[in-house]
Amino acid sequence: MRYVAIGDSFTEGVGDELPDGQVRGWADLTAQGWADAAGHPIRYANLAIRGRLAWPIVEQQLEPALALRPTHLSFNGGGNDVLRPRADVEHIADAFSRVLRRCDEEGVTLILLSGANPSGQLPMGKVFQKRGDLLSEAVLRRVENRPDVITALNWPDRELSEPQYWSEDRLHMNAAGHHRVAARVLHALGFEPPETWWAPGVAGLPGPSGYAYYREFVGPWVKRRVTGTSSGDGRTAKYPSWVELPPRRA
């Protein structure tokens, strides 16, 4: 199996930081869990970069990912788009159609994810909830009657929306959230993940509140929007080519 992941901070693994400062995330967990469950090595690459909008993910990551000749490709995007004032949900969802079409052309199995829902703890959460609902519906329409597409839908998971699964910035999942998403992907692939992945005992939130939260997290986000910059500027993919993950002993 050769598995490549493309996307934004959700797929890069932001929020699941290791002691050395590197991010891990659900895709890394899925790849290793896949090798463990299958009992054979998995080749894994991850081209995701934080801050990317849906169409730039497709335009910058999809063809390099397919050039690796994977057997499976996972895609999620749109989370950054729906935070923008004038988000065009149908245009965002068209990016999913492009990914599906190219995977069909290359004979690659698509693993399609929806992101987790952070709106319960975000400012203007009701706005983002509505946009996320519309995006989820639009994407699902594009994969109707495609049982060959592997789906791992996290947006409707109410448990995953609870505070214990989120990091201090309230926008990215913590290690518990990433483990729960990885469990859902492995389950969709036909494997049983470790039971503890569904509800890891990791504390989430609270982090700063009130003005301190806006100063630390919202202010920098607004500044990037005003200046046309991104949290991913200057960053490169953490695994742009294959790494081999052997199964770990139980």
PyMOL commands that set and color helices and strands:
alter all, ss='L'
color gray80, all
select helices_A, chain A and resi 9-12+26-38+54-67+81-83+89-106+119-121+125-142+159-161+163-165+175-188+195-198+210-227
alter helices_A, ss='H'
color red, helices_A
select strands_A, chain A and resi 2-6+42-46+72-75+109-114+150-153+239-245
alter strands_A, ss='S'
color yellow, strands_A
deselect
rebuild
show_as cartoon
